[in-house]
Amino acid sequence: MEYRFAAIEAFDFGKGSIRANIHFLSSVFAAVQALANVIMNDQKETLPLLAMATLGVVFGDIGTSPLYTLSACLSAMSLPPTAANLQGILSLIFWTLVLVVSVKYAWVIMRASNQGEGGVMALTALAAHATGHSGRLRWWILSIGLLGAALFYGDSIITPAISVLSAMEGMEVASPAWKPLVIPLALGVIVGLFLVQRRGTAAISHLFGPSMLVWFLLLFGSGLTWISADPQVLLALNPWYALHFFGIHGIGGLVILGAVVLAVTGAEALYADMGHFGARPIRMAWYVLVLPALALNYLGQGALLELDPSAIQNPFFRLFPAWATLPIVVISGIATVIASQAVISGAYSATRQALLLGYVPRLTIIHTSASERGQIYLPGLNGVLMAAVIAAILWFRSSNALSFAYGTAVTGTMMLTTVLVFFVARHSWRWPLWKAGLFCGFFILLDGIFFGANLLKFVAGGWFPLMIGLVVFTSMSTWRWGREILARKLYPDAISVEAFLSGVTPCEPIRVPGTAVYLTVREHGIPHAMLHNLKHNRVLHERVIILTVKFEDEPRILPTHRVAVLDYGQGIYRFTARYGFMEQPDIPEILKSAERPNFRWNPSDTTYFASRQRVIPTADAGLALWRERLFAILLRFSANATDFFRLPPNQVMELGDVVELSHRVSDTPKRG
């Protein structure tokens, strides 16, 4: 016990007074503000400053894992904190960090850059492009990527719940009397976090990096303090102790891997956020600060438990002296809010990518910053996420219980990511089969073991993220297939532009002043809305633009390749605009950029014609009846074209189609 007291005395520089708590927090916040000012005043995006910025966005999730990981590992098998058990668990945690994050993500997967972008959707597009544009293999790759993206939403719901709960549970260490307030305070933090999303995070995002820097320095310092009290814990860096753990506990020891994987939740962010910062700053932050801080903190918790087994209830907060418990709760609360914010922002970005690739209905997207393109807010998704996180907290009620739910979605996404990387390595990087197979085979095996270990927790909570992933995957795939069937139903045999123009004379139909823009998904033929307008109003605008917006598998399209214009004569034009899945379409901007000497566009005399469909499910369609009904619901909640394409609301005419989904494509859709 003398080691414990020596360590506390070394760390405790302000024992027991309220003034010490206030002084400690004031010093921390002053340091954060000073660092933020340095970043705001420095106009150069130097590598160290970019690396610091990654701390708040990329490493928030994995950086808050020490709050609950070691405790969850010991709870998974109800293990006593003996030296043998602790050394085995710590060795497993350390080498999981090295293999999964340092080797797999930082060293290899971050090489899979889709024009600088990362993430499972970008990787899917890269793998599909590398293997060709058609065929069954491409279909399988798209399905794998879609399933990986669906599982990500399970992580997006559990991360805020477990992070905030684990931070609030630190109050129980200060006093058991605080226990009844843990869940209400956690719910309050979550509700407040989601309510401020509509205001955006641009105003405070510059504080995220410095705040997390302080957090990682606290992890580093607190862990190092206890390691100095019990240096023998460093033996856990030897991988032999990880193997020895399974020698002691046999095949049953695999259960522990379901909790060990909590140490690497958030590893996907290294790749997903690569487009915001670049690979070098992320790697620099990981190798120089984040990995050492995490490793030392886990080792410090192990040293604490070896010296004081009674700290098993909450080893993280017991690293600090008693007087510092509440300040650390506040700081950890800030860190978990930042981690949660990063995950929520990631869910927004992933949803927008899926939307533009055609897997999600049109959603209202609000840009909350004029300077940062990634600062977006999706009101509908925000409400769904908030309700799901609240439900998770109320259902599981503790971070230990939530740890049983955490992991299945993460390990599933990791495994599917490795499969996609195999196709990129073979077809894009030109790795020989033995090299791609050896690397990906090893990590598929490792990911599979982690995934299998988490499936053992299925009844205890592992069902929760898998259920969310299944619901999202079903909705995404139903939307994709439903849109294809709807397109075949709406446009079975379009009238060609040439055939249409052959019937246009100087007298018929009557040409009215102005420009009409008809939005259509078809790249050929005359849009139904245009024929419908001509049939009922018997007029044609003097200038007609048939506009198709296509979303490619690439993140961004060069402005010079944005718009292709085809002039049919007699005032009829076809515009084909191309966007990447990281871009937001803007039709007025398209028309402005397409101006030529013989084509001048006047925004004030332009009318936009858009279609809105309502489907009637039938038993004679390409989808099961329940899927048709789901598609009809998704279509009903799809945002209108006015908001999505940034059209002037007072210049839009919307025409409706009532369509029965069936294989009898000769049926004419009803107009409404």
JOBELQUI-V308735 format. One line per field, one symbol per residue. ss: DSSP state (2 for helix, 1 for strand, 0 for the rest). psi: psi as a letter, one per 40 degrees, with the letter a starting at -180 (. if undefined). Layout:
ss = ???
psi = ???
This chain:
ss = 022222222220000002222222222222222222222220000022222222222002222022202222222200000022222222222222222222222222222001001002222222222220000222222222222222222222222222222222022222022200222222222222222222200000222222222222222222222222202222222002222222222222222222222222000222220222202222222222222222222222222222202222200022200222222222222222222222222222222222220000000001100000000110222222222222222222002222222002222222222222222222200000222222222222222222222220022222222222222222222222222222222200000022222200000001111111111000000002222222222011111111111110000000222011111110011111111000000022222220010010002221111111111100000000222222222222000022220000222111111111000000000110
psi = eddddddddddgefheiddddddddddddddddddddddddhehgiddddddddddddeddddedededdddddddefiigidddddddddddddddddddddddddddeeghgfeiaidddddddddddeieiidddddddddddddddddddddddddddddddddedddddhdeedeeddddddddddddddeddeieddedeeddddddddddddddddddddddgedeedeehedddddddddeaddedddddddeddeheddddddeddddidddddddddddddddddddddddddddddgeeeddgdddediiddeddddddddddddddddddddddddddddddddeeeiihihhhhehedhdegihhddddddddddddddddddeidddddddhddddddddddddddddddddddefiidddddddddddddddddddddddeeddeedddddddddddddddddddddddddddddgdgihiddddddehiddhihhiiahhhhhieieiihidddddddddefihidhhhhhhhihieidihideedhhhhheifehihhhhhiieeihigddddddeehidehhhhddfhhhhiihihihhiegieiiddddddddddddehiiddddefihdefhhhhihhhhhiegeehhiii.
